Amino acid sequence: MPGDCKPSGPQPGRLLKRAEFLAVRRGEKRRGRFFLVEVLDRGDTAAPRVGYTVTKKVGNAVIRNRVRRRLKEAVRTHAAHDMTCGNDYVIVGRLDALGAPFDQLKAELSRRIRGSR
């Protein structure tokens, strides 16, 4: 990986294992109206990684998948460039993310990932 530590493609790496998701829970929590972003600094310079979670409290499988797809697309098109190298991100979706205008969702996600209010 080059020294500038940018992800090699348009998408950052992915968190896949349960242990990785649980490890990120120890990190910082950034609450928003549409989602919760949990951030953990791994302490290295590797590319950032991201994982998505939508609980059953949000709705049935169809609703949860729609929320997850919207969040993934917002990260892919807009917020991936705001992620810091060496960090893991878990985005916990909420039902409000489904009804929000996509531009507002992208802006809020980007702001939460950067850590600004």
N, CA and C atoms as an extended XYZ file, in Angstrom:
351
Properties=species:S:1:pos:R:3:atomname:S:1:resname:S:1:resid:I:1 pbc="F F F"
N         0.852       -1.177        0.000 N   MET     1
C         0.000        0.000        0.000 CA  MET     1
C         0.891        1.231        0.000 C   MET     1
N         0.554        2.223       -0.798 N   PRO     2
C         1.366        3.436       -0.855 CA  PRO     2
C         1.387        4.192        0.462 C   PRO     2
N         2.298        5.118        0.562 N   GLY     3
C         2.469        5.864        1.798 CA  GLY     3
C         1.314        6.783        2.145 C   GLY     3
N         0.504        7.186        1.129 N   ASP     4
C        -0.595        8.092        1.432 CA  ASP     4
C        -1.781        7.365        2.062 C   ASP     4
N        -1.768        6.043        2.033 N   CYS     5
C        -2.728        5.219        2.768 CA  CYS     5
C        -4.164        5.444        2.317 C   CYS     5
N        -4.394        5.659        1.059 N   LYS     6
C        -5.749        5.762        0.534 CA  LYS     6
C        -6.215        4.366        0.141 C   LYS     6
N        -7.514        4.079        0.297 N   PRO     7
C        -8.010        2.787       -0.137 CA  PRO     7
C        -7.725        2.574       -1.615 C   PRO     7
N        -7.440        1.335       -2.002 N   SER     8
C        -7.052        1.048       -3.374 CA  SER     8
C        -8.200        1.217       -4.347 C   SER     8
N        -9.442        1.035       -3.899 N   GLY     9
C       -10.592        1.180       -4.775 CA  GLY     9
C       -11.539        2.227       -4.236 C   GLY     9
N       -12.724        2.302       -4.812 N   PRO    10
C       -13.680        3.288       -4.324 CA  PRO    10
C       -14.247        2.924       -2.952 C   PRO    10
N       -14.094        1.694       -2.553 N   GLN    11
C       -14.682        1.202       -1.310 CA  GLN    11
C       -13.562        0.903       -0.305 C   GLN    11
N       -13.710        1.310        0.954 N   PRO    12
C       -12.724        0.906        1.969 CA  PRO    12
C       -12.859       -0.588        2.242 C   PRO    12
N       -11.916       -1.130        3.017 N   GLY    13
C       -11.993       -2.534        3.377 CA  GLY    13
C       -13.246       -2.825        4.195 C   GLY    13
N       -13.534       -4.106        4.376 N   ARG    14
C       -14.756       -4.489        5.083 CA  ARG    14
C       -14.437       -5.215        6.380 C   ARG    14
N       -15.267       -5.005        7.368 N   LEU    15
C       -15.243       -5.796        8.587 CA  LEU    15
C       -16.167       -6.985        8.341 C   LEU    15
N       -15.687       -8.195        8.574 N   LEU    16
C       -16.477       -9.375        8.266 CA  LEU    16
C       -16.771      -10.244        9.482 C   LEU    16
N       -15.850      -10.303       10.412 N   LYS    17
C       -15.999      -11.230       11.534 CA  LYS    17
C       -16.624      -10.558       12.741 C   LYS    17
N       -17.357      -11.331       13.492 N   ARG    18
C       -18.026      -10.829       14.693 CA  ARG    18
C       -17.021      -10.216       15.658 C   ARG    18
N       -15.874      -10.832       15.810 N   ALA    19
C       -14.854      -10.322       16.734 CA  ALA    19
C       -14.388       -8.919       16.322 C   ALA    19
N       -14.328       -8.651       15.029 N   GLU    20
C       -13.933       -7.322       14.563 CA  GLU    20
C       -15.006       -6.289       14.912 C   GLU    20
N       -16.272       -6.657       14.746 N   PHE    21
C       -17.362       -5.750       15.101 CA  PHE    21
C       -17.367       -5.473       16.604 C   PHE    21
N       -17.150       -6.514       17.403 N   LEU    22
C       -17.146       -6.338       18.859 CA  LEU    22
C       -15.968       -5.483       19.310 C   LEU    22
N       -14.832       -5.607       18.632 N   ALA    23
C       -13.662       -4.805       18.992 CA  ALA    23
C       -13.945       -3.313       18.775 C   ALA    23
N       -14.672       -2.978       17.722 N   VAL    24
C       -14.957       -1.572       17.419 CA  VAL    24
C       -15.871       -0.958       18.473 C   VAL    24
N       -16.655       -1.768       19.153 N   ARG    25
C       -17.546       -1.251       20.200 CA  ARG    25
C       -16.778       -0.576       21.332 C   ARG    25
N       -15.486       -0.923       21.513 N   ARG    26
C       -14.662       -0.300       22.556 CA  ARG    26
C       -14.299        1.139       22.204 C   ARG    26
N       -14.434        1.503       20.927 N   GLY    27
C       -13.983        2.816       20.465 CA  GLY    27
C       -14.986        3.920       20.717 C   GLY    27
N       -14.758        5.013       20.032 N   GLU    28
C       -15.576        6.207       20.173 CA  GLU    28
C       -16.929        6.023       19.484 C   GLU    28
N       -17.980        6.591       20.088 N   LYS    29
C       -19.325        6.516       19.519 CA  LYS    29
C       -19.764        7.918       19.099 C   LYS    29
N       -20.206        8.022       17.859 N   ARG    30
C       -20.684        9.298       17.327 CA  ARG    30
C       -22.145        9.119       16.937 C   ARG    30
N       -23.020        9.664       17.768 N   ARG    31
C       -24.455        9.471       17.560 CA  ARG    31
C       -25.017       10.491       16.583 C   ARG    31
N       -25.901       10.011       15.745 N   GLY    32
C       -26.586       10.867       14.794 CA  GLY    32
C       -28.056       10.495       14.734 C   GLY    32
N       -28.809       11.252       13.987 N   ARG    33
C       -30.237       11.001       13.888 CA  ARG    33
C       -30.545        9.754       13.061 C   ARG    33
N       -29.744        9.507       12.022 N   PHE    34
C       -30.011        8.418       11.101 CA  PHE    34
C       -29.214        7.155       11.399 C   PHE    34
N       -28.174        7.268       12.201 N   PHE    35
C       -27.302        6.131       12.463 CA  PHE    35
C       -26.369        6.449       13.621 C   PHE    35
N       -25.686        5.448       14.085 N   LEU    36
C       -24.622        5.575       15.082 CA  LEU    36
C       -23.337        5.130       14.392 C   LEU    36
N       -22.285        5.897       14.528 N   VAL    37
C       -20.992        5.522       13.968 CA  VAL    37
C       -20.059        5.206       15.128 C   VAL    37
N       -19.534        3.989       15.145 N   GLU    38
C       -18.536        3.591       16.138 CA  GLU    38
C       -17.184        3.556       15.439 C   GLU    38
N       -16.178        4.166       16.069 N   VAL    39
C       -14.865        4.301       15.457 CA  VAL    39
C       -13.805        3.772       16.406 C   VAL    39
N       -12.910        2.949       15.877 N   LEU    40
C       -11.797        2.422       16.665 CA  LEU    40
C       -10.501        2.663       15.907 C   LEU    40
N        -9.538        3.298       16.574 N   ASP    41
C        -8.212        3.488       15.983 CA  ASP    41
C        -7.416        2.212       16.212 C   ASP    41
N        -7.049        1.538       15.134 N   ARG    42
C        -6.299        0.274       15.229 CA  ARG    42
C        -4.837        0.502       15.576 C   ARG    42
N        -4.335        1.696       15.322 N   GLY    43
C        -2.942        1.992       15.639 CA  GLY    43
C        -1.981        1.607       14.526 C   GLY    43
N        -2.469        1.405       13.309 N   ASP    44
C        -1.593        1.127       12.178 CA  ASP    44
C        -1.904        2.113       11.058 C   ASP    44
N        -1.278        1.939        9.905 N   THR    45
C        -1.508        2.849        8.791 CA  THR    45
C        -2.185        2.154        7.619 C   THR    45
N        -2.814        1.020        7.876 N   ALA    46
C        -3.510        0.296        6.812 CA  ALA    46
C        -4.779        1.042        6.420 C   ALA    46
N        -5.358        0.619        5.328 N   ALA    47
C        -6.575        1.253        4.822 CA  ALA    47
C        -7.703        1.123        5.839 C   ALA    47
N        -8.628        2.071        5.854 N   PRO    48
C        -9.764        1.980        6.778 CA  PRO    48
C       -10.664        0.806        6.409 C   PRO    48
N       -11.405        0.323        7.404 N   ARG    49
C       -12.369       -0.753        7.171 CA  ARG    49
C       -13.710       -0.318        7.726 C   ARG    49
N       -14.783       -0.819        7.115 N   VAL    50
C       -16.118       -0.422        7.532 CA  VAL    50
C       -17.017       -1.652        7.580 C   VAL    50
N       -17.955       -1.625        8.548 N   GLY    51
C       -18.961       -2.669        8.675 CA  GLY    51
C       -20.315       -2.016        8.938 C   GLY    51
N       -21.375       -2.725        8.581 N   TYR    52
C       -22.730       -2.182        8.709 CA  TYR    52
C       -23.570       -3.120        9.562 C   TYR    52
N       -24.386       -2.538       10.427 N   THR    53
C       -25.286       -3.303       11.270 CA  THR    53
C       -26.626       -2.585       11.299 C   THR    53
N       -27.695       -3.369       11.168 N   VAL    54
C       -29.042       -2.849       11.345 CA  VAL    54
C       -29.779       -3.889       12.179 C   VAL    54
N       -30.233       -3.503       13.355 N   THR    55
C       -30.821       -4.462       14.281 CA  THR    55
C       -32.264       -4.785       13.909 C   THR    55
N       -32.775       -5.854       14.483 N   LYS    56
C       -34.151       -6.275       14.232 CA  LYS    56
C       -35.166       -5.281       14.757 C   LYS    56
N       -34.732       -4.414       15.661 N   LYS    57
C       -35.603       -3.377       16.200 CA  LYS    57
C       -36.064       -2.423       15.094 C   LYS    57
N       -35.272       -2.311       14.034 N   VAL    58
C       -35.584       -1.410       12.926 CA  VAL    58
C       -36.761       -1.935       12.107 C   VAL    58
N       -36.834       -3.242       11.915 N   GLY    59
C       -37.928       -3.795       11.121 CA  GLY    59
C       -37.589       -5.177       10.606 C   GLY    59
N       -38.383       -5.626        9.647 N   ASN    60
C       -38.150       -6.963        9.095 CA  ASN    60
C       -36.942       -6.946        8.150 C   ASN    60
N       -36.630       -8.084        7.560 N   ALA    61
C       -35.418       -8.216        6.751 CA  ALA    61
C       -35.412       -7.277        5.553 C   ALA    61
N       -36.571       -7.067        4.946 N   VAL    62
C       -36.645       -6.183        3.791 CA  VAL    62
C       -36.279       -4.751        4.185 C   VAL    62
N       -36.822       -4.276        5.271 N   ILE    63
C       -36.537       -2.918        5.753 CA  ILE    63
C       -35.069       -2.796        6.142 C   ILE    63
N       -34.566       -3.771        6.887 N   ARG    64
C       -33.157       -3.719        7.325 CA  ARG    64
C       -32.211       -3.690        6.133 C   ARG    64
N       -32.492       -4.489        5.112 N   ASN    65
C       -31.624       -4.513        3.936 CA  ASN    65
C       -31.694       -3.200        3.164 C   ASN    65
N       -32.853       -2.579        3.111 N   ARG    66
C       -32.968       -1.284        2.433 CA  ARG    66
C       -32.152       -0.222        3.155 C   ARG    66
N       -32.204       -0.224        4.490 N   VAL    67
C       -31.410        0.728        5.283 CA  VAL    67
C       -29.930        0.464        5.039 C   VAL    67
N       -29.520       -0.786        5.086 N   ARG    68
C       -28.110       -1.145        4.893 CA  ARG    68
C       -27.626       -0.739        3.500 C   ARG    68
N       -28.428       -0.972        2.480 N   ARG    69
C       -28.033       -0.610        1.113 CA  ARG    69
C       -27.876        0.901        0.951 C   ARG    69
N       -28.766        1.664        1.568 N   ARG    70
C       -28.643        3.129        1.497 CA  ARG    70
C       -27.357        3.610        2.165 C   ARG    70
N       -27.041        3.035        3.329 N   LEU    71
C       -25.820        3.432        4.034 CA  LEU    71
C       -24.574        3.050        3.238 C   LEU    71
N       -24.578        1.851        2.662 N   LYS    72
C       -23.431        1.412        1.867 CA  LYS    72
C       -23.217        2.311        0.655 C   LYS    72
N       -24.297        2.697        0.010 N   GLU    73
C       -24.180        3.571       -1.159 CA  GLU    73
C       -23.693        4.962       -0.761 C   GLU    73
N       -24.140        5.460        0.369 N   ALA    74
C       -23.675        6.766        0.841 CA  ALA    74
C       -22.181        6.741        1.141 C   ALA    74
N       -21.698        5.655        1.722 N   VAL    75
C       -20.264        5.524        1.974 CA  VAL    75
C       -19.518        5.414        0.655 C   VAL    75
N       -20.012        4.600       -0.251 N   ARG    76
C       -19.328        4.372       -1.528 CA  ARG    76
C       -19.204        5.656       -2.346 C   ARG    76
N       -20.275        6.424       -2.416 N   THR    77
C       -20.277        7.599       -3.290 CA  THR    77
C       -19.711        8.853       -2.642 C   THR    77
N       -19.715        8.927       -1.326 N   HIS    78
C       -19.391       10.218       -0.708 CA  HIS    78
C       -18.445       10.124        0.482 C   HIS    78
N       -18.748        9.281        1.444 N   ALA    79
C       -18.075        9.345        2.740 CA  ALA    79
C       -16.787        8.536        2.818 C   ALA    79
N       -16.506        7.676        1.843 N   ALA    80
C       -15.293        6.857        1.909 CA  ALA    80
C       -14.033        7.717        1.919 C   ALA    80
N       -14.093        8.882        1.289 N   HIS    81
C       -12.923        9.765        1.221 CA  HIS    81
C       -12.641       10.462        2.552 C   HIS    81
N       -13.619       10.460        3.454 N   ASP    82
C       -13.442       11.106        4.750 CA  ASP    82
C       -12.881       10.165        5.815 C   ASP    82
N       -12.773        8.888        5.492 N   MET    83
C       -12.294        7.911        6.470 CA  MET    83
C       -10.795        8.043        6.660 C   MET    83
N       -10.365        7.867        7.903 N   THR    84
C        -8.957        8.009        8.265 CA  THR    84
C        -8.274        6.650        8.242 C   THR    84
N        -7.063        6.630        7.735 N   CYS    85
C        -6.301        5.379        7.682 CA  CYS    85
C        -6.065        4.846        9.088 C   CYS    85
N        -6.095        3.536        9.230 N   GLY    86
C        -5.859        2.907       10.514 CA  GLY    86
C        -7.071        2.864       11.417 C   GLY    86
N        -8.237        3.248       10.910 N   ASN    87
C        -9.465        3.223       11.705 CA  ASN    87
C       -10.423        2.165       11.190 C   ASN    87
N       -11.203        1.621       12.113 N   ASP    88
C       -12.322        0.746       11.780 CA  ASP    88
C       -13.602        1.498       12.110 C   ASP    88
N       -14.602        1.385       11.247 N   TYR    89
C       -15.881        2.059       11.418 CA  TYR    89
C       -16.995        1.028       11.383 C   TYR    89
N       -17.921        1.111       12.330 N   VAL    90
C       -19.157        0.331       12.276 CA  VAL    90
C       -20.298        1.333       12.243 C   VAL    90
N       -21.152        1.202       11.240 N   ILE    91
C       -22.289        2.097       11.077 CA  ILE    91
C       -23.538        1.313       11.434 C   ILE    91
N       -24.217        1.741       12.497 N   VAL    92
C       -25.429        1.085       12.980 CA  VAL    92
C       -26.610        1.903       12.480 C   VAL    92
N       -27.348        1.348       11.525 N   GLY    93
C       -28.434        2.073       10.886 CA  GLY    93
C       -29.683        2.156       11.746 C   GLY    93
N       -30.438        3.228       11.543 N   ARG    94
C       -31.724        3.421       12.208 CA  ARG    94
C       -32.797        3.584       11.144 C   ARG    94
N       -34.037        3.435       11.538 N   LEU    95
C       -35.155        3.502       10.605 CA  LEU    95
C       -35.258        4.863        9.918 C   LEU    95
N       -34.869        5.927       10.597 N   ASP    96
C       -34.931        7.268       10.006 CA  ASP    96
C       -34.055        7.401        8.761 C   ASP    96
N       -33.033        6.546        8.629 N   ALA    97
C       -32.164        6.601        7.453 CA  ALA    97
C       -32.913        6.236        6.183 C   ALA    97
N       -33.996        5.501        6.316 N   LEU    98
C       -34.771        5.076        5.157 CA  LEU    98
C       -35.598        6.218        4.572 C   LEU    98
N       -36.112        7.092        5.418 N   GLY    99
C       -36.964        8.172        4.943 CA  GLY    99
C       -36.240        9.474        4.662 C   GLY    99
N       -34.973        9.550        5.014 N   ALA   100
C       -34.226       10.797        4.841 CA  ALA   100
C       -33.849       11.003        3.377 C   ALA   100
N       -33.815       12.255        2.914 N   PRO   101
C       -33.295       12.528        1.569 CA  PRO   101
C       -31.841       12.064        1.480 C   PRO   101
N       -31.482       11.488        0.329 N   PHE   102
C       -30.162       10.869        0.208 CA  PHE   102
C       -29.036       11.886        0.380 C   PHE   102
N       -29.209       13.100       -0.120 N   ASP   103
C       -28.169       14.129        0.053 CA  ASP   103
C       -27.952       14.460        1.520 C   ASP   103
N       -29.025       14.510        2.288 N   GLN   104
C       -28.913       14.779        3.722 CA  GLN   104
C       -28.225       13.609        4.425 C   GLN   104
N       -28.544       12.393        4.014 N   LEU   105
C       -27.910       11.202        4.594 CA  LEU   105
C       -26.415       11.205        4.310 C   LEU   105
N       -26.026       11.523        3.087 N   LYS   106
C       -24.605       11.564        2.725 CA  LYS   106
C       -23.860       12.618        3.539 C   LYS   106
N       -24.457       13.800        3.655 N   ALA   107
C       -23.793       14.882        4.381 CA  ALA   107
C       -23.632       14.539        5.861 C   ALA   107
N       -24.674       13.978        6.460 N   GLU   108
C       -24.609       13.604        7.878 CA  GLU   108
C       -23.577       12.504        8.111 C   GLU   108
N       -23.538       11.530        7.222 N   LEU   109
C       -22.577       10.434        7.359 CA  LEU   109
C       -21.153       10.945        7.230 C   LEU   109
N       -20.926       11.793        6.268 N   SER   110
C       -19.594       12.364        6.081 CA  SER   110
C       -19.170       13.170        7.307 C   SER   110
N       -20.090       13.959        7.858 N   ARG   111
C       -19.788       14.774        9.045 CA  ARG   111
C       -19.459       13.885       10.241 C   ARG   111
N       -20.220       12.820       10.457 N   ARG   112
C       -19.976       11.930       11.593 CA  ARG   112
C       -18.664       11.162       11.435 C   ARG   112
N       -18.337       10.776       10.222 N   ILE   113
C       -17.087       10.055        9.999 CA  ILE   113
C       -15.896       10.966       10.252 C   ILE   113
N       -15.996       12.218        9.832 N   ARG   114
C       -14.910       13.177       10.099 CA  ARG   114
C       -14.797       13.500       11.583 C   ARG   114
N       -15.887       13.330       12.328 N   GLY   115
C       -15.855       13.587       13.755 CA  GLY   115
C       -16.334       14.965       14.132 C   GLY   115
N       -16.809       15.738       13.160 N   SER   116
C       -17.321       17.061       13.481 CA  SER   116
C       -18.804       16.984       13.775 C   SER   116
N       -19.338       17.968       14.450 N   ARG   117
C       -20.742       17.949       14.848 CA  ARG   117
C       -21.589       18.570       13.809 C   ARG   117
